[in-house]
């Protein structure tokens, strides 16, 4: 009887031990993997913290050194300067105020830079405009003409050329004389408008217009392109007797 009772117990014990063994064998790899991951993330965190410390050191140390140098230089300048160098309240003038305003020169320098940029852009546009105008050399003269197909008169030619670059001029040479700013003969440069009287040189009224191509600073010779009755679109010199006797003035539009 005892043997018959012991057999099932041994069978159950063997089965239970195998299940426990299977569970342990399945749990151990997971436990090992967990330990590996924990070790990996711990090392990654250490690396991350180390990188933060290195970056912080590289950023803070130079700034601290620079601040120290600037404070030393400021102290030395303060020692050299004296109260006698500063003007009294009763003697405060524009010149003395300028000495205490080191930033006053910044707007002036900026404006000069902007002027240089504007002048360079205008010079480039003027060069392109002259090259464009030269494409129509030889185009016939037509009174009231304003297009390459029909032909040009003087004001029609200048208004057509300038319109291709975004500028609207008046319909007649007299109207165009009121556009832009008046300039002297010595100031004339490429792209400026030149104005002359008509056939009657004594009238004093604007009757003809052209576009300046060049102004020789040595000889003062000015060449210009225009629509003439004889020859159509052509290039002439302002020193030619006909135009020298009829020259009125110049305007700058660009």
MIFI-637136 format. One line per 3 residues: number of its first residue (from 0); their letters; for each residue x negated, y, z of N, C-alpha, C. Coordinates in steps of 0.001 Angstrom, whole numbers, always signed. Example, Ala and Ser with C-alpha at 12.3 -4.5 7.8 and 13.67 -1.06 7.14 Angstrom:
BEGIN
0 = as = -13190,-5690,+7800,-12300,-4500,+7800,-13200,-3300,+7800  -12850,-2250,+7080,-13670,-1060,+7140,-12900,+30,+7870
END
This chain:
BEGIN
0 = xxx = -831,-1196,+0,+0,+0,+0,-871,+1253,+0  -1925,+1181,+832,-2811,+2365,+893,-3494,+2606,-432  -3874,+1521,-1125,-4540,+1706,-2422,-3606,+2255,-3458
3 = xxx = -2336,+1806,-3380,-1374,+2331,-4352,-1095,+3808,-4123  -1178,+4252,-2886,-953,+5679,-2592,-2192,+6523,-2913  -3337,+5923,-2764,-4583,+6673,-3003,-4837,+6933,-4492
6 = xxx = -4385,+6013,-5334,-4623,+6154,-6780,-4012,+7432,-7353  -2718,+7727,-7052,-2170,+8997,-7577,-2890,+10219,-7041  -3305,+10137,-5756,-4019,+11298,-5185,-5343,+11526,-5884
9 = xxx = -6056,+10439,-6161,-7323,+10597,-6873,-7114,+11124,-8283  -6034,+10616,-8945,-5737,+11093,-10308,-5404,+12579,-10322  -4600,+13017,-9337,-4245,+14440,-9251,-5456,+15295,-8931
12 = xxx = -6295,+14782,-8018,-7491,+15529,-7636,-8431,+15700,-8829  -8564,+14620,-9623,-9435,+14703,-10804,-8886,+15706,-11816  -7589,+15685,-12023,-6971,+16624,-12965,-7128,+18062,-12490
15 = xxx = -6904,+18265,-11177,-7012,+19624,-10617,-8436,+20128,-10712  -9389,+19264,-10428,-10793,+19686,-10513,-11179,+20080,-11934  -10656,+19335,-12909,-10945,+19687,-14313,-10340,+21046,-14684
18 = xxx = -9116,+21332,-14247,-8485,+22614,-14550,-9273,+23769,-13929  -9693,+23513,-12676,-10478,+24561,-12013,-11792,+24780,-12739  -12391,+23679,-13186,-13654,+23796,-13917,-13465,+24558,-15214
21 = xxx = -12358,+24283,-15918,-12070,+25004,-17166,-11873,+26491,-16906  -11157,+26794,-15812,-10936,+28211,-15481,-12241,+28924,-15169  -13077,+28228,-14414,-14368,+28844,-14066,-15221,+29042,-15307
24 = xxx = -15215,+28019,-16181,-16009,+28150,-17406,-15475,+29281,-18305  -14160,+29491,-18310,-13605,+30596,-19105,-13802,+31953,-18464  -13889,+31980,-17125,-14033,+33257,-16434,-15462,+33777,-16430
27 = xxx = -16408,+32842,-16363,-17806,+33256,-16278,-18282,+34070,-17470  -17943,+33674,-18743,-18367,+34539,-19868,-17789,+35943,-19794  -16500,+36027,-19359,-15902,+37359,-19230,-16595,+38186,-18173
30 = xxx = -16923,+37539,-17068,-17631,+38250,-16007,-19005,+38706,-16466  -19658,+37865,-17205,-20973,+38236,-17723,-20869,+39395,-18704  -19833,+39350,-19564,-19631,+40443,-20529,-19326,+41751,-19816
33 = xxx = -18534,+41672,-18735,-18210,+42869,-17964,-19466,+43488,-17367  -20331,+42625,-16831,-21577,+43126,-16251,-22466,+43779,-17311  -22479,+43200,-18510,-23285,+43782,-19595,-22751,+45166,-19979
36 = xxx = -21420,+45267,-20103,-20822,+46557,-20465,-21070,+47597,-19380  -20958,+47145,-18129,-21192,+48099,-17046,-22621,+48620,-17084  -23549,+47736,-17339,-24956,+48142,-17426,-25188,+49085,-18606
39 = xxx = -24532,+48791,-19743,-24702,+49619,-20944,-24171,+51024,-20712  -22948,+51143,-20152,-22356,+52466,-19933,-23110,+53238,-18866  -23655,+52507,-17882,-24441,+53195,-16868,-25703,+53795,-17478
42 = xxx = -26376,+53047,-18353,-27576,+53575,-19028,-27214,+54742,-19956  -26060,+54617,-20641,-25633,+55702,-21528,-25366,+56977,-20743  -24742,+56848,-19580,-24480,+58018,-18748,-25785,+58655,-18288
45 = xxx = -26759,+57832,-17920,-28053,+58375,-17507,-28712,+59151,-18658  -28636,+58574,-19871,-29216,+59275,-21034,-28500,+60607,-21269  -27176,+60615,-21174,-26385,+61821,-21398,-26751,+62916,-20406
48 = xxx = -26848,+62540,-19123,-27228,+63516,-18113,-28641,+64031,-18329  -29539,+63160,-18736,-30913,+63581,-19000,-30970,+64579,-20156  -30194,+64332,-21243,-30163,+65264,-22372,-29605,+66619,-21962
51 = xxx = -28581,+66606,-21104,-28020,+67880,-20647,-29059,+68676,-19868  -29794,+68004,-19005,-30825,+68700,-18236,-31914,+69266,-19128  -32317,+68507,-20148,-33358,+68986,-21064,-32876,+70226,-21825
54 = xxx = -31642,+70172,-22377,-31102,+71315,-23121,-30962,+72534,-22221  -30502,+72317,-21004,-30353,+73426,-20069,-31696,+74067,-19766  -32711,+73242,-19592,-34048,+73774,-19303,-34593,+74573,-20477
57 = xxx = -34408,+74045,-21696,-34907,+74751,-22880,-34197,+76079,-23092  -32944,+76199,-22653,-32193,+77439,-22848,-32468,+78456,-21749  -32629,+78001,-20523,-32739,+78922,-19393,-34150,+79446,-19208
60 = xxx = -35153,+78586,-19373,-36529,+79011,-19096,-36983,+80164,-19994  -36768,+80095,-21357,-37176,+81257,-22179,-36433,+82535,-21819  -35135,+82430,-21492,-34371,+83628,-21121,-34908,+84238,-19842
63 = xxx = -35242,+83384,-18893,-35793,+83898,-17643,-37127,+84592,-17877  -37955,+84003,-18751,-39252,+84617,-19047,-39076,+85956,-19747  -38108,+86018,-20674,-37873,+87272,-21401,-37349,+88357,-20477
66 = xxx = -36428,+87997,-19590,-35897,+88976,-18646,-36986,+89483,-17719  -37883,+88578,-17331,-38972,+89007,-16475,-39905,+89975,-17173  -40183,+89689,-18459,-41064,+90585,-19218,-40414,+91936,-19436
69 = xxx = -39105,+91940,-19750,-38419,+93210,-19985,-38324,+94032,-18712  -38117,+93361,-17582,-38052,+94098,-16315,-39405,+94710,-15972  -40491,+93965,-16268,-41822,+94520,-16020,-42098,+95721,-16904
72 = xxx = -41734,+95609,-18193,-41961,+96737,-19099,-41107,+97922,-18708  -39864,+97645,-18242,-39008,+98745,-17802,-39563,+99447,-16595  -40123,+98683,-15678,-40728,+99292,-14495,-41924,+100139,-14859
75 = xxx = -42740,+99625,-15821,-43929,+100389,-16214,-43540,+101677,-16911  -42495,+101610,-17766,-42044,+102833,-18436,-41492,+103812,-17433  -40762,+103269,-16452,-40193,+104150,-15432,-41262,+104838,-14620
78 = xxx = -42387,+104143,-14376,-43470,+104761,-13633,-44146,+105851,-14435  -44290,+105619,-15762,-44972,+106617,-16584,-44139,+107860,-16749  -42806,+107664,-16939,-41926,+108812,-17137,-41847,+109618,-15858
81 = xxx = -41616,+110892,-16014,-41504,+111779,-14861,-40267,+112635,-15001  -39877,+113243,-13911,-38693,+114095,-13905,-38906,+115329,-14752  -40152,+115747,-14918,-40431,+116967,-15678,-40136,+116789,-17150
84 = xxx = -40110,+115528,-17656,-39849,+115318,-19076,-38396,+115551,-19436  -37500,+115482,-18463,-36079,+115645,-18737,-35716,+117111,-18682  -34863,+117605,-19622,-34491,+119018,-19619,-33547,+119323,-18476
87 = xxx = -33602,+120577,-18023,-32665,+121039,-17008,-31273,+121137,-17587  -30275,+121195,-16711,-28899,+121271,-17181,-28646,+122546,-17975  -29352,+123605,-17623,-29126,+124856,-18334,-29805,+124895,-19678
90 = xxx = -30774,+123982,-19915,-31516,+123991,-21167,-31106,+122860,-22087  -29961,+122230,-21842,-29520,+121117,-22674,-29103,+121632,-24051  -29860,+121306,-25063,-29560,+121678,-26439,-29349,+120419,-27243
93 = xxx = -28974,+120619,-28513,-28760,+119452,-29381,-30037,+118646,-29540  -31176,+119357,-29641,-32446,+118648,-29797,-32772,+117831,-28556  -32535,+118426,-27367,-32843,+117690,-26148,-31898,+116527,-25944
96 = xxx = -30628,+116694,-26313,-29678,+115593,-26199,-30068,+114475,-27146  -30585,+114814,-28319,-30989,+113792,-29276,-32106,+112929,-28726  -32982,+113524,-27896,-34074,+112746,-27329,-33549,+111694,-26352
99 = xxx = -32430,+112001,-25720,-31868,+111047,-24765,-30861,+110107,-25396  -30704,+110179,-26714,-29747,+109319,-27414,-30481,+108496,-28456  -31040,+107369,-28082,-31830,+106586,-29046,-30977,+105942,-30126
102 = xxx = -29653,+105941,-29954,-28786,+105281,-30930,-28292,+106237,-32001  -28666,+107481,-31945,-28164,+108466,-32898,-28640,+108176,-34310  -29827,+107588,-34430,-30379,+107335,-35758,-29699,+106170,-36453
105 = xxx = -29000,+105320,-35731,-28400,+104130,-36325,-27338,+104470,-37359  -26356,+105373,-37067,-25376,+105685,-38107,-26000,+106309,-39340  -27006,+107179,-39148,-27631,+107815,-40305,-28323,+106790,-41189
108 = xxx = -29043,+105871,-40576,-29724,+104837,-41349,-28719,+103953,-42064  -27606,+103645,-41411,-26581,+102826,-42048,-25963,+103521,-43244  -25717,+104836,-43111,-25129,+105581,-44228,-26083,+105636,-45406
111 = xxx = -27376,+105811,-45153,-28340,+105827,-46253,-28377,+104488,-46967  -28261,+103408,-46207,-28245,+102084,-46818,-27021,+101907,-47687  -25859,+102380,-47201,-24640,+102283,-48003,-24749,+103134,-49262
114 = xxx = -25368,+104311,-49150,-25542,+105161,-50336,-26426,+104465,-51369  -27480,+103812,-50906,-28357,+103095,-51836,-27599,+101976,-52545  -26747,+101272,-51796,-25974,+100187,-52403,-25014,+100741,-53439
117 = xxx = -24329,+101858,-53096,-23384,+102457,-54040,-24098,+102931,-55297  -25271,+103555,-55122,-26009,+104049,-56276,-26478,+102911,-57176  -26926,+101830,-56580,-27378,+100703,-57386,-26221,+100076,-58148
120 = xxx = -25064,+99963,-57515,-23898,+99412,-58200,-23465,+100320,-59342  -23498,+101635,-59120,-23132,+102572,-60182,-24117,+102499,-61348  -25410,+102337,-61037,-26416,+102232,-62100,-26214,+100962,-62924
123 = xxx = -25879,+99875,-62258,-25640,+98622,-62981,-24411,+98749,-63867  -23351,+99358,-63334,-22144,+99535,-64130,-22396,+100453,-65318  -23175,+101512,-65104,-23475,+102431,-66195,-24251,+101728,-67307
126 = xxx = -25210,+100888,-66928,-25965,+100138,-67936,-25058,+99198,-68724  -24165,+98518,-68020,-23223,+97632,-68715,-22290,+98426,-69624  -21903,+99604,-69165,-20998,+100432,-69951,-21654,+100892,-71252
129 = xxx = -22921,+101279,-71180,-23624,+101724,-72388,-23786,+100572,-73367  -24123,+99397,-72853,-24242,+98234,-73737,-22913,+97917,-74402  -21831,+98077,-73661,-20503,+97843,-74235,-20184,+98885,-75304
132 = xxx = -20522,+100138,-75024,-20231,+101204,-75985,-21023,+101023,-77281  -22247,+100532,-77174,-23085,+100357,-78366,-22536,+99291,-79313  -21652,+98434,-78839,-21059,+97421,-79716,-20220,+98043,-80829
135 = xxx = -19792,+99277,-80614,-18906,+99937,-81584,-19629,+100965,-82443  -20959,+100919,-82426,-21704,+101824,-83307,-21269,+101601,-84754  -20997,+102702,-85441,-20559,+102619,-86829,-19057,+102562,-87011
138 = xxx = -18297,+102390,-85933,-16829,+102394,-86049,-16380,+103759,-86546  -15442,+103778,-87451,-15055,+105025,-88112,-14374,+106004,-87160  -14483,+107279,-87518,-13834,+108348,-86765,-12416,+108545,-87302
141 = xxx = -11452,+108539,-86379,-10062,+108795,-86735,-9501,+109769,-85718  -8940,+110834,-86165,-8365,+111828,-85250,-7222,+111182,-84461  -7326,+111241,-83154,-6309,+110632,-82292,-6498,+109137,-82104
144 = xxx = -7555,+108556,-82690,-7787,+107118,-82563,-8277,+106728,-81182  -7758,+105601,-80691,-8106,+105165,-79341,-8389,+103667,-79254  -8598,+103025,-80390,-8826,+101579,-80376,-9846,+101208,-81435
147 = xxx = -10541,+100075,-81253,-11538,+99664,-82256,-10924,+99373,-83614  -9708,+98829,-83648,-9086,+98490,-84930,-8724,+99728,-85725  -8133,+100702,-85054,-7722,+101914,-85755,-8878,+102886,-85948
150 = xxx = -9781,+102945,-84973,-10857,+103924,-84982,-10765,+104811,-83749  -11753,+105691,-83599,-11805,+106540,-82407,-12022,+107989,-82798  -11477,+108872,-81937,-12006,+110229,-81887,-12838,+110322,-80616
153 = xxx = -13381,+111499,-80292,-14353,+111565,-79191,-13735,+111182,-77855  -12596,+111772,-77502,-11980,+111470,-76207,-11362,+110080,-76197  -10876,+109612,-77357,-10343,+108257,-77424,-11418,+107215,-77173
156 = xxx = -12626,+107482,-77655,-13725,+106545,-77453,-14153,+106505,-75988  -14342,+107669,-75368,-14765,+107685,-73968,-13694,+107083,-73052  -12441,+107395,-73292,-11379,+106836,-72454,-11274,+105325,-72627
159 = xxx = -11495,+104834,-73856,-11441,+103387,-74085,-12582,+102675,-73370  -13795,+103215,-73453,-14950,+102584,-72813,-14779,+102564,-71297  -14386,+103689,-70725,-14247,+103755,-69275,-13093,+102888,-68780
162 = xxx = -12040,+102758,-69584,-10906,+101926,-69166,-11294,+100461,-69040  -12282,+100024,-69813,-12730,+98642,-69732,-13456,+98346,-68424  -13807,+99402,-67672,-14490,+99240,-66396,-13656,+99768,-65231
165 = xxx = -12362,+99942,-65483,-11438,+100297,-64409,-11264,+101774,-64160  -11707,+102657,-65069,-11587,+104097,-64880,-10625,+104670,-65932  -9724,+105493,-65480,-8757,+106125,-66373,-9120,+107584,-66562
168 = xxx = -9401,+107957,-67796,-9724,+109342,-68123,-8534,+110016,-68793  -8636,+111315,-68938,-7576,+112063,-69592,-7517,+111785,-71089  -6440,+112227,-71715,-6241,+111954,-73138,-7120,+112815,-74026
171 = xxx = -7464,+114011,-73576,-8269,+114926,-74385,-9592,+115204,-73688  -10535,+115763,-74439,-11835,+116097,-73848,-11679,+117168,-72777  -10725,+118071,-72962,-10474,+119095,-71944,-9969,+118488,-70646
174 = xxx = -9084,+117494,-70753,-8595,+116822,-69548,-9717,+116038,-68857  -10573,+115425,-69633,-11652,+114638,-69049,-12687,+115509,-68349  -12771,+116775,-68721,-13722,+117677,-68095,-13361,+117951,-66634
177 = xxx = -12106,+117723,-66270,-11661,+117955,-64899,-11740,+116700,-64036  -12230,+115600,-64618,-12346,+114346,-63877,-13759,+114216,-63325  -13887,+113668,-62136,-15205,+113457,-61548,-15771,+114732,-60947
180 = xxx = -17077,+114763,-60785,-17756,+115908,-60170,-18730,+116524,-61163  -18813,+117841,-61152,-19716,+118559,-62041,-21159,+118369,-61584  -22046,+118164,-62526,-23469,+117993,-62230,-24279,+118869,-63173
183 = xxx = -25511,+119171,-62766,-26383,+119984,-63600,-26985,+119129,-64712  -27605,+119804,-65664,-28233,+119095,-66780,-29383,+118219,-66296  -30111,+118687,-65272,-31220,+117900,-64740,-30738,+116638,-64021
186 = xxx = -29513,+116645,-63529,-28976,+115496,-62794,-28340,+114439,-63680  -28210,+114744,-64966,-27529,+113818,-65877,-28278,+112493,-65934  -27549,+111411,-65848,-28132,+110085,-66001,-27168,+109200,-66789
189 = xxx = -27559,+107997,-66993,-26802,+107050,-67807,-25368,+106904,-67296  -24402,+107033,-68213,-22997,+106866,-67868,-22256,+108149,-67579  -22954,+109282,-67469,-22280,+110559,-67232,-21628,+111075,-68519
192 = xxx = -20614,+111900,-68349,-19916,+112486,-69498,-20527,+113844,-69837  -20780,+114061,-71126,-21320,+115334,-71615,-20256,+116048,-72429  -20124,+117353,-72218,-19059,+118115,-72862,-19632,+119258,-73699
195 = xxx = -18994,+119480,-74831,-19419,+120493,-75796,-18190,+121273,-76261  -18471,+122429,-76856,-17385,+123144,-77513,-17074,+122458,-78842  -16013,+122910,-79492,-15683,+122382,-80807,-16557,+123020,-81878
198 = xxx = -16021,+123101,-83050,-16790,+123674,-84158,-17152,+125130,-83898  -16272,+125825,-83215,-16552,+127219,-82890,-17381,+127264,-81607  -18665,+127469,-81739,-19564,+127434,-80579,-19331,+128602,-79631
201 = xxx = -18647,+129646,-80077,-18425,+130823,-79250,-17111,+130761,-78473  -16339,+129736,-78683,-15034,+129675,-78029,-15158,+129452,-76522  -16169,+128686,-76120,-16333,+128410,-74692,-15370,+127369,-74161
204 = xxx = -14560,+126802,-75023,-13599,+125791,-74596,-14103,+124397,-74957  -13808,+123449,-74096,-14238,+122076,-74332,-13500,+121521,-75547  -14290,+120966,-76490,-13692,+120392,-77680,-14326,+119074,-78091
207 = xxx = -15318,+118634,-77334,-15994,+117389,-77705,-16603,+116765,-76447  -16704,+115413,-76431,-17228,+114709,-75264,-18007,+113480,-75726  -19032,+113126,-74980,-19828,+111934,-75247,-20303,+111319,-73948
210 = xxx = -20957,+110171,-74039,-21446,+109447,-72858,-22971,+109449,-72887  -23570,+109918,-71802,-25034,+109982,-71726,-25634,+108580,-71690  -26705,+108400,-72470,-27432,+107131,-72490,-28705,+107215,-71665
213 = xxx = -29416,+108334,-71778,-30692,+108458,-71085,-31040,+109921,-70924  -31798,+110231,-69860,-32300,+111577,-69614,-33780,+111464,-69289  -34615,+111862,-70228,-36058,+111761,-70046,-36513,+112786,-69016
216 = xxx = -37067,+112343,-67874,-37450,+113305,-66831,-38630,+114181,-67223  -39405,+113780,-68213,-40574,+114556,-68628,-40185,+115625,-69642  -39494,+115233,-70679,-39131,+116165,-71747,-37763,+116797,-71533
219 = xxx = -36930,+116197,-70671,-35580,+116715,-70486,-34650,+116365,-71627  -35082,+115481,-72516,-34262,+115085,-73655,-33159,+114121,-73199  -31938,+114407,-73605,-30784,+113586,-73262,-30214,+112996,-74545
222 = xxx = -30100,+111697,-74568,-29437,+111028,-75685,-28054,+110596,-75231  -27110,+110590,-76173,-25734,+110234,-75819,-25062,+109555,-77006  -24035,+108793,-76699,-23245,+108093,-77695,-21859,+108731,-77732
225 = xxx = -21332,+108917,-78938,-20052,+109624,-79079,-19439,+109302,-80431  -18222,+109758,-80613,-17520,+109613,-81879,-17588,+110949,-82615  -18337,+110965,-83703,-18510,+112183,-84490,-17715,+112083,-85786
228 = xxx = -17307,+113240,-86297,-16538,+113246,-87555,-17358,+112620,-88670  -18647,+112939,-88699,-19531,+112357,-89701,-20315,+111200,-89085  -19977,+110009,-89476,-20707,+108842,-89001,-19969,+108006,-87983
231 = xxx = -18870,+108494,-87442,-18129,+107712,-86463,-18906,+107569,-85157  -18896,+106389,-84587,-19618,+106161,-83336,-21110,+106149,-83649  -21842,+107070,-83006,-23256,+107212,-83279,-23975,+107717,-82045
234 = xxx = -25308,+107725,-82102,-26140,+108208,-81007,-26871,+109457,-81481  -26826,+110512,-80649,-27493,+111770,-80980,-28265,+112281,-79768  -29055,+113338,-80035,-29826,+113977,-78989,-29234,+115341,-78692
237 = xxx = -29250,+115697,-77407,-28650,+116966,-77012,-29500,+118152,-77480  -30775,+117878,-77814,-31651,+118955,-78288,-31419,+119299,-79757  -30608,+118502,-80445,-30286,+118825,-81833,-29613,+120191,-81881
240 = xxx = -29967,+121028,-82838,-29450,+122406,-82859,-27930,+122488,-82748  -27220,+121600,-83420,-25758,+121670,-83410,-25227,+121471,-81991  -25731,+120465,-81266,-25221,+120165,-79926,-25839,+121061,-78867
243 = xxx = -27080,+121494,-79062,-27709,+122401,-78101,-26950,+123721,-78027  -26419,+124176,-79168,-25684,+125442,-79196,-24274,+125300,-78622  -23787,+124094,-78456,-22394,+123881,-78027,-22279,+123186,-76669
246 = xxx = -23390,+122887,-76024,-23337,+122164,-74752,-22703,+123056,-73682  -21766,+122479,-72932,-21064,+123194,-71857,-21482,+122701,-70478  -21433,+121381,-70270,-21761,+120843,-68954,-21575,+119335,-68917
249 = xxx = -21710,+118777,-67713,-21611,+117331,-67523,-20800,+117024,-66278  -20196,+115836,-66282,-19424,+115353,-65147,-19830,+113903,-64844  -19780,+113575,-63585,-20084,+112209,-63152,-18821,+111556,-62632
252 = xx = -18466,+110434,-63247,-17271,+109688,-62872,-17628,+108447,-62077  -18714,+107781,-62427,-19094,+106546,-61764,-19633,+106807,-60356
END
